[in-house]
Amino acid sequence: MLFDFIIVGAGSAGCILAHRLSEDGRYSVLLLEAGGGDRSPWLKIPVGYARSYYDPAVNWMHWSEPEPGLNNRRVYVPRGKVLGGSGAINAMVFVRGAAADFDDWKAAGNPGWGADDVLPWFKRLETHADGASRWHGGEGPIHVTPMRDGIHPVSRAFLSACDELGYPANPDFNGASIEGAGIYDINTRRGLRSHSGAEYLRPALKHPNLHVERQAFAEHLLFDGDGRVSGVAVRQNGQRRLFTARREVVLAAGAVQSPALLQRSGIGDGAQLQALNITPRHHLPAVGQNLQDHLCASFYYRSRRPTLNALFGSLTGQALLSLRYLLTRKGPFAMSVNQAGGFFRGSETADRTNLQLYFNPLSYRIPPDAKAGLKPEPYHGFLMAISACRPASRGEIRLASPDPAAAPLIAPRYLSAERDVAEALQGMRLMRRIASAPALSDWLEAEVSPSPAIAEDGGLIDYFRDNSGSIYHLCGTCAMGPDPRNSVVTPDLRVHGVEGLRIADASIFPNITAGNINAPTMMVAEKASALILSDAREQPSRQVRDRSQAS
């Protein structure tokens, strides 16, 4: 089949691209998704992410390679495999990132990507519950809801503790500044998850010029005689199908699958590809490099007073929460467990916030396998989790095999930079400082783990290495920049040296942003759509042969 644009991946970015490129009816658009539909109620109810965490029907369920910095542990890497992508299964915390993050993008040779440049695109995608303002949009598809009215009392005690210690209160992490303690916003609408699959793609399915193929895994790109990308080869229900693009192919498959698709297609480090018996088409050594992620570890506390553990840990409690949600669309089932937190400086010499903290009025441990299920600790408890905002460690995504069915190798190389080790220690000290504040004394009975007995730097770092895990913010593996020696896409998101191909997802981040990355990923898609459409209106469509087939 022949289309103007082919988008690979119906995730947080791909759904936005599909809507924007098809909305005026001028261009035909094909959206390819390796997973299935998003009609399950667990993908609509905010608390449903606990069900999708280990669900292979909607989740790639990747694992990292053994990580030397984490005592050779493999780290779980869930990724969305469904319409809506990871935005359909995440914990919905809506954080844009610090202004300095985007100014760094611009300073790295990417004009048009500074903080002032990207703010209009953030506002375009958003309808904030408080309405339009200097910092917020009021007419965008994604609905953003502050959790401040429904948080648990222990979360308010956390905020009081931060105030007692002199940390600034921040009523809006997406406002003038990211620094301080506060309540997170989440992307929900009337108690339901508000993500790009629901808010962009579902309305766009009415566009007659948009075609969606599900269970369609992109195996490799197609090229014409001049080396231009001309389409995508897909494996769907056991058949191989070819789809052709008149104008462009846009990769939006995410930080793992986008570089893997490039490498399978012969675009990447030539020596690595030859070692796998893949014929290099274009030497681009940065493909798969520059992998970044937020790594966190949690401290667990026993509470003197009831938290959410009792309700989430019993059938009666779950029934009460379910009833409240069904009747009012409110309560813990309509929220993220990451209620409060903030962005802090871990040392007096830090020139910007370098630590993000999550405060949960529920203490739970993530089980090592799907059979165990997510369960709260068997006591009244709460937890705090800490991560570095801008880790210095860099890893990679690379192919394990030329076989498209083989999962790519994920090697984040956590804590390989000494700065990250130092910031992990800063973060653990910060959590203990907050826990010792008077405002939490009526709540805190004991630190369960790591336990007060672990007090020296060495013991704390050992705890972090043994107990930390991903917050699932993988990015940077097709980084944007002016130099093809150390980047993959140009500032207009074209792949260096390859015609007819762009990338628009979290893989293009030059550096990771402070906080959760779903919001900036959607911003990238909004801006990318405008770039693509602007170029399309100035360039005539190519005459190409329809190479579609099934085998």
C-alpha positions in Angstrom: 0.0 0.0 0.0 1.2 3.5 -0.8 1.0 6.4 1.6 2.5 9.9 1.9 3.8 9.3 5.4 4.5 6.1 7.3 4.9 6.4 11.1 6.5 3.5 12.9 5.2 3.2 16.4 1.8 4.2 17.9 3.2 5.3 21.3 3.2 8.7 23.0 4.8 10.4 20.0 3.4 8.3 17.2 -0.2 8.9 18.1 0.4 12.7 18.0 2.2 12.5 14.7 -0.7 10.4 13.2 -3.3 13.0 14.3 -1.4 16.1 13.2 -0.2 14.7 9.8 -3.7 13.5 8.9 -5.9 16.2 10.4 -6.2 18.5 7.4 -6.9 15.6 5.0 -4.2 16.6 2.6 -1.9 13.6 3.1 -2.4 9.9 3.5 -0.8 8.5 6.7 0.0 5.0 7.8 0.5 4.2 11.5 2.3 0.9 12.3 2.0 -0.6 15.8 3.7 -3.8 16.9 1.1 -4.2 19.7 -2.7 -4.3 19.8 -5.6 -2.1 20.8 -6.0 -0.1 24.0 -9.6 -1.0 24.9 -8.8 -2.8 28.1 -10.4 -1.0 31.1 -7.0 -1.4 32.9 -5.5 1.0 30.4 -8.1 3.6 31.2 -8.2 3.5 35.0 -5.2 5.3 36.4 -4.4 2.6 39.0 -4.4 0.1 36.1 -0.7 0.5 35.5 -0.2 -2.0 38.3 -1.9 -4.6 36.1 0.1 -3.7 32.9 3.4 -3.7 34.6 4.0 -7.4 33.8 1.5 -7.9 31.0 3.1 -9.2 27.8 -0.1 -8.3 25.9 0.7 -4.6 26.3 4.3 -4.6 27.4 7.6 -5.5 25.7 8.9 -6.5 29.2 12.6 -6.0 28.3 15.5 -6.6 30.7 18.8 -5.0 30.6 22.1 -6.8 30.3 23.9 -7.5 33.7 24.8 -4.1 35.0 28.4 -3.9 36.5 27.5 -0.8 38.6 24.6 -2.7 40.1 26.5 -5.8 41.1 25.7 -7.4 37.7 21.9 -7.3 38.3 19.6 -7.3 35.3 17.2 -4.4 35.5 13.6 -4.7 34.3 12.7 -2.3 31.4 9.0 -2.2 30.7 8.0 -0.6 27.4 4.5 -0.1 26.0 3.5 -2.4 23.3 0.0 -1.2 22.6 -1.8 1.8 21.0 -0.6 4.7 23.2 2.7 3.0 23.9 4.4 3.6 27.3 2.0 6.5 27.9 -0.8 3.9 28.2 0.9 2.0 31.0 3.0 4.6 32.9 2.3 6.2 36.3 1.1 9.5 34.6 3.3 12.0 36.4 3.3 15.0 34.1 6.6 17.0 34.4 8.0 19.0 31.5 11.6 19.2 32.8 13.8 22.2 33.8 14.2 25.1 31.5 17.9 24.6 31.6 17.5 21.1 30.1 16.2 22.5 26.8 18.6 25.5 26.8 21.3 22.8 26.9 19.7 21.1 23.9 19.9 24.5 22.0 23.5 25.1 23.2 24.5 21.7 21.9 23.8 23.0 18.3 20.1 22.5 18.1 18.5 25.9 17.3 14.8 26.0 17.9 14.9 23.7 20.9 15.6 26.1 23.8 13.2 26.5 26.7 11.4 29.5 25.1 11.2 27.7 21.8 9.5 24.5 23.2 7.1 26.1 25.6 4.5 26.9 22.9 4.5 23.2 21.9 4.0 22.1 25.5 1.1 24.5 25.8 -0.4 23.3 22.5 -0.7 19.7 23.8 -2.2 20.6 27.2 -5.5 21.5 28.8 -4.6 22.3 32.4 -7.3 22.0 35.0 -6.5 25.6 36.2 -7.0 26.9 32.6 -4.7 28.7 30.2 -1.9 30.9 31.5 1.6 32.1 30.7 2.8 28.5 31.5 -0.1 26.3 30.6 -2.4 25.5 27.7 -6.2 25.5 27.9 -7.2 23.8 24.7 -4.9 20.9 24.1 -5.8 17.2 23.8 -3.9 16.1 27.0 -5.7 17.0 30.2 -3.5 17.7 33.1 -4.9 17.4 36.7 -3.2 18.6 39.9 -3.5 15.9 42.6 -3.4 18.5 45.4 -7.1 18.1 46.5 -6.9 14.3 47.0 -3.6 13.5 48.6 -3.2 11.4 51.7 -2.5 13.3 55.0 1.0 11.7 55.2 1.8 13.3 51.9 0.9 16.7 53.5 3.2 15.9 56.4 6.0 15.3 53.9 5.4 18.8 52.5 5.4 20.3 56.0 8.7 18.5 56.7 10.3 20.1 53.6 9.0 23.5 54.8 10.6 23.0 58.2 13.9 22.2 56.6 13.8 25.4 54.5 13.1 23.8 51.1 10.9 26.1 49.0 7.3 25.1 48.3 6.5 24.7 44.6 2.8 24.8 43.6 3.6 24.0 40.0 6.6 22.0 38.7 5.6 23.0 35.2 5.6 26.8 36.0 8.3 29.3 36.3 10.7 27.0 38.1 11.0 23.3 38.8 12.8 23.6 42.2 11.1 22.8 45.5 8.6 20.5 47.1 5.1 20.0 46.0 2.3 17.8 44.6 2.7 16.3 41.2 0.3 16.9 38.3 -0.9 13.9 36.4 -2.4 13.5 32.9 -6.0 12.4 33.6 -9.4 13.6 32.6 -12.4 13.1 34.9 -10.6 10.2 36.6 -9.5 8.5 33.4 -6.0 8.3 31.9 -5.4 11.1 29.4 -2.7 9.9 27.0 -2.0 10.4 23.4 -3.6 7.1 22.3 -6.9 8.3 23.8 -6.8 12.0 23.1 -5.0 12.2 19.8 -5.3 8.8 18.0 -8.8 7.9 18.9 -10.4 11.0 17.4 -8.0 10.7 14.4 -9.3 7.3 13.6 -12.2 9.1 12.0 -9.9 10.7 9.5 -10.4 8.8 6.2 -6.8 9.4 5.2 -5.3 7.7 8.3 -4.8 4.0 8.2 -3.6 2.0 11.3 -2.0 -1.5 11.2 -1.8 -3.3 14.5 0.3 -6.3 15.4 2.6 -5.0 12.7 6.3 -5.2 13.7 8.7 -3.2 11.6 11.5 -5.5 10.6 13.6 -3.1 8.5 13.4 0.0 6.3 13.1 -0.1 2.5 15.4 1.9 0.2 15.1 3.0 -3.4 18.0 2.9 -5.9 19.3 6.3 -4.7 19.6 5.2 -1.1 16.5 7.1 0.0 14.2 5.4 2.5 11.1 4.5 0.6 9.1 2.4 3.0 9.0 -0.3 5.7 9.0 -4.1 5.7 6.6 -5.4 8.4 5.9 -8.8 9.9 2.2 -9.1 10.6 0.3 -12.2 11.7 3.1 -14.4 10.2 3.1 -12.5 6.9 5.7 -10.2 5.5 4.2 -7.0 4.1 5.8 -4.0 2.4 4.5 -0.5 2.7 5.7 2.4 0.6 6.0 6.1 1.5 5.8 8.9 -1.1 7.3 11.5 1.2 8.8 10.3 4.5 9.1 7.5 7.0 9.0 8.8 10.6 10.3 6.6 13.4 8.5 6.9 16.7 9.2 3.5 18.1 11.0 4.8 21.2 14.5 4.8 22.7 14.8 1.0 22.4 13.1 0.1 19.1 14.0 3.1 17.0 17.8 2.5 17.1 17.3 -1.2 16.8 15.2 -0.7 13.6 17.9 1.6 12.2 20.6 -1.0 12.9 18.6 -3.8 11.3 18.3 -1.6 8.3 22.1 -1.1 8.0 22.2 2.3 9.6 24.6 2.5 12.5 28.2 1.7 13.4 29.5 -0.1 10.4 31.9 -2.4 12.3 29.2 -3.5 14.7 26.8 -4.2 11.8 29.4 -6.2 9.9 30.1 -8.3 13.0 26.4 -9.3 12.8 26.5 -10.0 9.1 24.4 -7.0 8.4 25.5 -5.0 5.3 26.1 -1.4 6.3 24.1 1.1 4.3 25.2 4.2 6.1 27.9 4.5 8.8 26.3 6.5 11.6 28.2 5.5 14.8 25.9 7.3 17.3 22.9 5.1 16.6 22.1 3.3 19.8 24.7 5.3 21.8 24.0 8.0 24.4 21.4 5.9 26.3 20.3 7.7 29.4 17.8 6.8 32.1 16.8 7.8 35.6 17.9 5.3 38.3 16.1 5.3 41.6 16.2 3.6 45.0 13.5 3.7 47.7 13.6 4.0 51.4 10.8 2.2 53.3 9.2 3.4 56.5 6.8 1.9 59.0 4.1 4.3 60.0 2.4 4.8 63.3 -0.8 5.8 61.6 -2.7 4.2 58.7 -1.5 4.9 55.2 -2.8 3.3 51.9 -1.2 0.0 52.7 -4.3 -1.2 54.6 -6.7 -0.3 51.9 -4.6 -1.6 49.0 -3.6 -4.7 50.9 -7.1 -6.1 51.7 -10.0 -7.2 49.5 -12.3 -5.1 51.6 -10.1 -2.0 51.2 -9.8 -2.6 47.5 -13.6 -3.0 47.2 -14.1 0.3 49.1 -11.7 2.1 46.8 -13.3 0.6 43.7 -16.7 1.7 44.8 -15.5 5.2 45.5 -13.9 5.4 42.1 -17.0 4.0 40.3 -19.3 6.5 42.0 -17.1 9.6 41.9 -14.1 8.9 39.7 -12.0 10.1 42.6 -9.8 8.7 45.3 -6.5 6.7 45.1 -7.7 4.7 42.1 -7.9 7.9 40.1 -4.4 9.1 41.0 -0.7 8.1 40.8 0.9 6.6 43.9 3.6 9.2 43.4 1.6 11.9 45.0 4.2 14.4 46.4 7.9 15.0 45.9 10.0 17.6 44.3 13.3 18.8 42.9 16.2 19.6 45.2 19.9 20.5 45.2 21.9 17.8 46.7 24.7 20.0 47.8 25.4 23.7 48.5 27.6 23.9 45.4 25.0 22.5 42.9 24.2 25.2 40.3 20.7 23.7 39.6 18.4 21.1 41.0 20.0 17.7 40.6 17.7 15.3 42.6 14.1 14.3 42.1 12.2 12.8 45.0 9.0 10.9 45.0 6.9 10.5 48.2 4.3 7.7 48.2 1.7 7.1 50.9 2.0 3.4 50.2 5.0 1.2 50.6 5.3 -1.7 48.2 8.1 -3.7 46.6 8.3 -4.6 42.9 8.4 -8.4 42.6 11.1 -10.0 40.6 8.6 -11.7 38.3 5.1 -11.4 36.9 3.6 -14.2 39.0 4.1 -12.5 42.3 2.1 -9.3 41.5 2.5 -5.8 43.0 1.5 -5.9 46.6 1.9 -3.4 49.5 4.0 -4.2 52.5 2.1 -6.0 55.3 2.2 -3.0 57.6 1.2 0.7 57.7 3.9 2.3 55.6 5.2 4.9 53.2 8.2 5.3 51.0 10.5 7.9 49.5 12.4 7.3 46.3 15.3 9.4 44.9 16.9 9.7 41.5 19.5 12.0 39.9 17.9 14.5 37.5 20.6 14.5 34.9 22.8 11.4 35.3 26.2 11.5 33.6 26.3 7.7 32.9 25.8 6.7 29.2 24.9 3.3 27.9 23.8 1.8 24.6 21.2 -0.1 22.6 22.6 -2.6 20.2 21.5 -5.7 18.3 22.0 -9.1 19.8 21.3 -10.7 16.4 20.3 -9.8 12.9 17.1 -11.7 13.6 14.3 -9.1 14.0 12.6 -11.3 16.5 15.5 -11.2 18.9 15.3 -8.5 21.6 17.9 -5.8 21.4 20.6 -5.6 24.1 20.0 -2.8 26.6 23.1 -1.7 28.5 22.4 1.5 30.5 25.8 1.3 32.4 24.2 2.8 35.5 26.6 4.5 38.0 29.5 4.2 35.6 30.1 7.9 36.2 31.4 8.9 39.6 29.1 11.9 39.7 26.1 9.6 39.6 27.5 7.7 42.6 28.0 10.9 44.5 24.4 12.1 43.7 23.0 8.8 44.8 24.6 9.4 48.2 23.3 12.9 48.2 19.8 11.7 47.5 19.8 9.1 50.3 21.1 11.7 52.8 18.3 14.0 51.6 15.6 11.4 52.3 16.9 10.8 55.8 17.0 14.5 56.5 13.4 14.9 55.5 12.3 11.8 57.4 13.8 13.2 60.6 11.9 16.5 60.4 9.4 17.1 63.2 6.4 17.2 60.9 6.8 13.5 60.2 7.5 12.4 63.8 3.8 11.6 64.4 3.9 9.3 61.4 7.3 7.7 61.3 7.8 4.7 63.6 10.9 3.2 62.0 13.0 3.1 58.9 12.5 -0.5 57.7 15.1 -0.5 54.9 17.9 0.2 54.5 17.6 0.5 58.4 19.4 3.1 60.5 22.3 0.6 61.1 23.4 1.4 57.5 24.8 4.9 58.1 28.2 5.1 56.4 28.7 6.1 52.8 29.9 2.7 51.8 27.0 0.9 53.2 24.5 3.3 51.6 26.1 3.0 48.2 26.0 -0.8 48.5 22.3 -0.5 49.4 21.8 1.7 46.3 23.6 -0.8 44.0 21.6 -3.7 45.3 18.2 -2.1 45.4 18.0 0.6 42.7 16.0 0.2 39.5 14.9 2.1 36.4 12.2 4.7 36.5 11.7 3.8 32.8 12.8 7.1 31.3 15.1 5.7 28.6 16.1 8.3 26.0 18.9 9.7 23.9 19.8 6.7 21.6 19.2 8.6 18.4 20.4 12.0 19.7 19.8 15.3 18.0 22.8 17.3 17.1 24.7 19.0 14.2 27.6 16.5 14.0 26.9 13.0 12.5 30.0 11.7 14.4 28.1 12.0 17.7 24.5 12.5 16.8 21.8 10.8 14.7 19.3 13.4 13.7 19.6 17.1 12.7 17.6 19.8 14.6 14.8 19.3 12.1 14.9 15.6 13.1 16.2 14.2 9.8 18.6 11.3 10.0 22.1 12.5 9.1 22.9 11.4 5.6 19.7 9.5 4.9 17.0 11.0 2.8 13.3 10.4 3.5 13.7 9.5 7.2 13.1 11.3 10.4 12.9 10.3 14.1 10.5 11.9 16.6 10.5 10.2 20.0 12.5 10.2 23.2 15.4 8.7 21.4 16.3 12.2 20.0 16.9 13.8 23.4 20.5 15.1 23.5 20.4 15.0 27.2 17.8 13.6 29.6 15.4 16.1 31.1 14.8 16.5 34.8 11.8 14.5 35.9 9.5 12.2 34.0 9.9 12.3 30.3 6.4 11.5 28.9 5.5 15.2 28.6 8.7 16.2 26.7 8.3 13.2 24.4 4.8 14.4 23.5 6.2 17.9 23.0 8.8 16.5 20.5 6.0 15.0 18.5 4.0 18.2 18.4 7.0 20.2 17.2 8.1 17.4 14.8 4.6 17.4 13.2 4.9 21.1 12.4 8.4 20.7 11.0 7.2 17.8 8.7 4.1 19.6 7.5 6.0 22.8 6.8 8.5 20.9 4.6 5.8 18.9 2.9 3.9 22.0 1.8 7.0 23.3 0.1 8.0 20.1 -1.6 6.1 18.2 -4.3 5.3 14.5 -3.7 7.7 12.0 -5.3 6.4 9.6 -7.9 7.2 6.1 -6.5 6.3 2.6 -7.2 3.9 0.8 -4.8 6.0 -2.0 -3.4 3.3 -3.4 -1.2 3.1 -7.2 -0.9 2.5 -10.0 1.4 4.4 -13.2 1.7 
